[in-house]
Amino acid sequence: MKICITGANRGIGLGLTKLLISKKHQVIATTRNKSNSNELIKLQKNNQKNLLISELDITSETNINFFKESFQWDNLDILINNAGILENGTLSFEELTIETIKNAFEVNTVGPMKLTKSLFPYLKKSKNPKNIYITSKMGSLKENTVGKYYSYRMSKVALNMFCRTLAIDFPSII
């Protein structure tokens, strides 16, 4: 299978990359800054046939277009939108800035939407396409019982709604 993972330089993205290349899938692992992705680079040295690292800033339309233009596959089986940002949870409502909110939406909601739209033609060419968004329990209205994390929570709720709407509009893409 051909799989693209955003935010693959650490955490969940790196873990998924390790798992998927161990199962011999072809993986494009993206990171905003390749020079700060030592573990991913080390992983590529041992898996040059299955792992390609690509710099990608999902907040940049220009960067997304360049990524699409340099895309080397005719189809994409799985797109894993994992890249995300979490603001400082100790910020009170009074300390929260509109810039913090805009940044969270750009990274957690709009960026994955732009990348999905860009790579959608490749997903549609797959026999069994999957479009995955890493979200959070913090994006649940019902489960929010402790407050704080305004921008993160709001951006993940919006991502969840986008994902749900896309699933209804394109039922053939899981």
Phi, psi and chi 1 to 4 in degrees:
 res  aa     phi    psi   chi1   chi2   chi3   chi4
   1 MET       -  152.1  -77.6 -149.8  -93.3      -
   2 LYS  -106.9  120.4  -64.2  174.0 -178.8  173.7
   3 ILE  -130.3  137.5  -57.2  164.1      -      -
   4 CYS  -117.3  130.3  178.2      -      -      -
   5 ILE  -125.5  124.0  -55.4  170.7      -      -
   6 THR   -89.4  154.2   64.9      -      -      -
   7 GLY    61.6   45.1      -      -      -      -
   8 ALA   -92.4    6.5      -      -      -      -
   9 ASN   -84.2  -11.5   58.6  -48.0      -      -
  10 ARG  -161.7  173.4   61.1 -172.6  179.0   92.9
  11 GLY    56.4 -136.9      -      -      -      -
  12 ILE   -59.8  -43.1  -67.2  169.8      -      -
  13 GLY   -60.6  -44.2      -      -      -      -
  14 LEU   -66.7  -42.1 -178.6   61.2      -      -
  15 GLY   -60.7  -43.6      -      -      -      -
  16 LEU   -65.1  -39.6  -72.9  169.6      -      -
  17 THR   -60.5  -48.3  -59.9      -      -      -
  18 LYS   -58.5  -46.3  -72.0  176.4  179.5  178.6
  19 LEU   -62.3  -47.2  174.6   69.7      -      -
  20 LEU   -71.1  -35.9  -66.5  166.8      -      -
  21 ILE   -74.3  -26.6   60.9  171.5      -      -
  22 SER   -66.7  -22.6   75.9      -      -      -
  23 LYS   -95.7   13.4  -61.2 -164.2  178.0  -71.8
  24 LYS    67.5   24.7  -55.1  -60.4 -179.4 -151.6
  25 HIS   -80.4  156.3  -64.1  -62.9      -      -
  26 GLN   -87.4  128.2  -68.2  179.4  -71.4      -
  27 VAL  -129.2  131.9  174.9      -      -      -
  28 ILE  -102.0  115.1  -64.4  176.1      -      -
  29 ALA  -102.9  122.4      -      -      -      -
  30 THR  -105.3  151.4   75.0      -      -      -
  31 THR  -150.6  148.1  177.1      -      -      -
  32 ARG   -65.1  -34.9  -90.1 -177.7  -61.6  154.7
  33 ASN  -139.6  102.6 -172.5  -17.1      -      -
  34 LYS   -61.5  -33.8 -168.6  173.0  177.7  178.0
  35 SER   -67.6  -17.5   63.8      -      -      -
  36 ASN  -101.5   22.7  -71.4  -17.7      -      -
  37 SER  -122.7   53.0  -54.7      -      -      -
  38 ASN   -57.0  -44.6  -64.0  -25.8      -      -
  39 GLU   -66.5  -37.6 -161.8  168.7  -15.7      -
  40 LEU   -66.9  -41.1 -168.0   56.7      -      -
  41 ILE   -64.1  -42.4  -68.4  167.6      -      -
  42 LYS   -62.1  -40.6 -166.8  166.4   71.1  174.0
  43 LEU   -63.4  -39.0 -170.8   61.6      -      -
  44 GLN   -65.7  -36.6 -175.6 -173.4   36.4      -
  45 LYS   -57.9  -33.8  -73.3  179.4 -176.4  172.4
  46 ASN   -92.0   -4.9  -62.6  -34.0      -      -
  47 ASN  -140.1   45.8  -63.0  -79.5      -      -
  48 GLN   -61.6  -27.7  -69.4 -175.9    0.8      -
  49 LYS   -75.1  -30.7 -159.0  173.6 -167.4  178.2
  50 ASN  -108.5  -12.7  -65.9   53.0      -      -
  51 LEU  -127.1  122.4  179.3   59.2      -      -
  52 LEU  -116.8  132.2  174.7   67.7      -      -
  53 ILE  -103.4  133.4  -59.1  171.6      -      -
  54 SER  -133.3  135.2 -175.6      -      -      -
  55 GLU   -76.0  133.0  -76.1 -167.2  -24.3      -
  56 LEU  -152.8  123.1  176.2   63.6      -      -
  57 ASP  -107.6  107.1  178.7   -9.4      -      -
  58 ILE   -69.9   -5.8   61.5  170.2      -      -
  59 THR   -89.1   -6.9   66.2      -      -      -
  60 SER  -107.6  114.4  165.2      -      -      -
  61 GLU   -59.5  -41.9 -166.5   93.6   31.6      -
  62 THR   -61.2  -44.8  -57.2      -      -      -
  63 ASN   -64.9  -41.3 -159.2 -109.1      -      -
  64 ILE   -63.7  -42.8  -71.6  172.6      -      -
  65 ASN   -63.0  -41.9  -71.7  -24.2      -      -
  66 PHE   -62.0  -42.9  178.7   76.4      -      -
  67 PHE   -59.5  -45.3 -179.6   71.9      -      -
  68 LYS   -63.9  -44.3 -179.7 -176.3  177.8 -176.4
  69 GLU   -63.9  -29.7  -72.2  169.6   13.2      -
  70 SER   -95.2    5.8   63.5      -      -      -
  71 PHE   -62.7  129.2 -155.6   70.5      -      -
  72 GLN   -98.9   -5.6  -62.1  176.2    6.8      -
  73 TRP  -103.8  155.6  -61.3  -28.4      -      -
  74 ASP   -83.3  -22.2   -7.3  -21.7      -      -
  75 ASN  -141.8  167.1   73.1  -59.7      -      -
  76 LEU  -134.5  122.3  177.7   62.0      -      -
  77 ASP   -81.9  -40.6  -61.5  -54.3      -      -
  78 ILE  -139.4  129.0  -58.3  173.3      -      -
  79 LEU  -112.9  119.9  172.3   57.9      -      -
  80 ILE  -109.8  104.4  -57.8  174.7      -      -
  81 ASN   -83.8   94.6  -75.6  -78.5      -      -
  82 ASN  -108.8  -27.6  169.8   66.6      -      -
  83 ALA   -55.1  138.8      -      -      -      -
  84 GLY  -164.1  169.2      -      -      -      -
  85 ILE  -137.4  141.2 -170.6  168.8      -      -
  86 LEU  -125.7  119.0  172.5   67.6      -      -
  87 GLU   -73.8  170.0   91.5  -90.5   11.5      -
  88 ASN   -62.2  116.2 -178.7  -15.1      -      -
  89 GLY   -70.7  -10.8      -      -      -      -
  90 THR   -86.1   -4.7   61.8      -      -      -
  91 LEU   -65.4  129.5  -74.8  177.3      -      -
  92 SER   -81.8  168.4   69.3      -      -      -
  93 PHE   -56.5  -40.7  174.8   70.7      -      -
  94 GLU   -65.5  -29.2  -67.3   86.1   -0.2      -
  95 GLU   -86.9  -15.1  -64.2  169.4  -51.1      -
  96 LEU   -64.9  135.2 -171.5   64.0      -      -
  97 THR  -111.5  156.1   65.9      -      -      -
  98 ILE   -62.5  -34.6  -64.3  -56.9      -      -
  99 GLU   -60.7  -41.3  -91.7  -43.1  -59.8      -
 100 THR   -61.6  -42.7  -58.3      -      -      -
 101 ILE   -66.0  -47.0  -65.6  168.4      -      -
 102 LYS   -59.8  -42.6  -74.9 -180.0 -179.5  178.5
 103 ASN   -63.0  -44.3 -170.4   43.1      -      -
 104 ALA   -61.9  -43.4      -      -      -      -
 105 PHE   -64.6  -40.3  -90.9   86.5      -      -
 106 GLU   -62.8  -43.0 -169.8   62.3   35.0      -
 107 VAL   -80.8  -45.2  174.8      -      -      -
 108 ASN   -87.7  -21.2  -64.2  -18.6      -      -
 109 THR  -123.0  -60.8  -48.8      -      -      -
 110 VAL   -68.0  -42.3  178.4      -      -      -
 111 GLY   -56.7  -52.4      -      -      -      -
 112 PRO   -60.6  -34.5  -26.3   34.5      -      -
 113 MET   -64.6  -45.4  -70.3  171.7   63.6      -
 114 LYS   -64.0  -43.6  -72.9 -168.5  -77.9 -169.2
 115 LEU   -66.0  -42.6 -177.7   61.9      -      -
 116 THR   -59.8  -45.9  -61.1      -      -      -
 117 LYS   -60.1  -41.1 -174.5  172.9 -176.5 -179.3
 118 SER   -65.7  -41.0 -178.9      -      -      -
 119 LEU   -94.5    0.7  -62.4 -178.2      -      -
 120 PHE   -55.0  -42.3 -144.7   59.4      -      -
 121 PRO   -58.2  -33.9  -22.8   31.9      -      -
 122 TYR   -73.0  -39.0  -62.0  100.4      -      -
 123 LEU   -62.3  -42.3  -80.8  168.9      -      -
 124 LYS   -64.9  -21.1  -71.5  166.5   99.0  177.4
 125 LYS   -84.9   -9.8  -71.0  179.9 -173.9  175.4
 126 SER   -77.1  149.6  173.9      -      -      -
 127 LYS   -72.7  -27.9  -70.4 -178.1  173.9  117.4
 128 ASN  -144.1   69.3 -170.8   18.5      -      -
 129 PRO   -73.4  144.4   28.4  -33.8      -      -
 130 LYS  -132.8  135.1  -67.0  173.0 -179.0   62.3
 131 ASN  -124.5  109.1 -170.6   15.7      -      -
 132 ILE  -113.0  137.4  -61.4  166.6      -      -
 133 TYR  -122.2  124.9  -62.2   88.8      -      -
 134 ILE   -83.9  115.1  -55.9  -60.9      -      -
 135 THR  -117.9 -152.5 -175.0      -      -      -
 136 SER  -157.6  153.6  167.1      -      -      -
 137 LYS   -59.7  -25.0 -174.4  176.8  179.7 -179.7
 138 MET   -68.9   -9.9  -71.8  174.7   69.3      -
 139 GLY   -92.0   10.3      -      -      -      -
 140 SER   -97.3  129.5  166.9      -      -      -
 141 LEU   -66.4  -42.9  -64.0  172.3      -      -
 142 LYS   -67.3  -37.9 -178.0 -179.8  178.3 -174.4
 143 GLU   -82.7   -5.4  -61.9  -65.3  -34.7      -
 144 ASN   -78.6   97.6 -175.8   -1.4      -      -
 145 THR  -116.8   -0.9   59.3      -      -      -
 146 VAL  -121.7   -8.1  -64.5      -      -      -
 147 GLY    73.5 -159.8      -      -      -      -
 148 LYS    58.5 -174.8  -59.3 -129.0 -170.0  -80.1
 149 TYR    51.3   45.5  -63.6   98.6      -      -
 150 TYR   -54.0  -55.5  -69.8   91.2      -      -
 151 SER   -67.7  -39.0   59.1      -      -      -
 152 TYR   -63.8  -49.9 -177.5   77.7      -      -
 153 ARG   -58.8  -47.1  -70.9  179.9 -171.8  -79.7
 154 MET   -62.5  -42.7  -69.0  163.9   38.4      -
 155 SER   -68.1  -33.4   66.3      -      -      -
 156 LYS   -75.2  -33.4  -71.4  -61.0 -176.3  173.8
 157 VAL   -61.9  -44.6  166.8      -      -      -
 158 ALA   -63.8  -40.3      -      -      -      -
 159 LEU   -62.6  -42.8  178.6   66.2      -      -
 160 ASN   -60.1  -42.0  -68.4  -17.0      -      -
 161 MET   -66.8  -41.5 -175.8   55.5   73.6      -
 162 PHE   -58.9  -47.7  166.9   68.6      -      -
 163 CYS   -59.8  -45.0 -176.9      -      -      -
 164 ARG   -62.9  -43.9  177.6   69.6  177.9  129.5
 165 THR   -66.0  -42.9  -56.0      -      -      -
 166 LEU   -61.6  -39.7 -165.3   65.3      -      -
 167 ALA   -63.5  -35.3      -      -      -      -
 168 ILE   -71.9  -43.5  -69.8  167.6      -      -
 169 ASP   -72.0  -27.4  -71.0  -17.3      -      -
 170 PHE  -131.5   72.4  -62.9   93.5      -      -
 171 PRO   -65.0  -17.5   20.9  -28.9      -      -
 172 SER   -79.4  -11.4   63.8      -      -      -
 173 ILE  -105.3  115.5  -62.6  178.9      -      -
 174 ILE   -72.0      -  -63.9  169.6      -      -
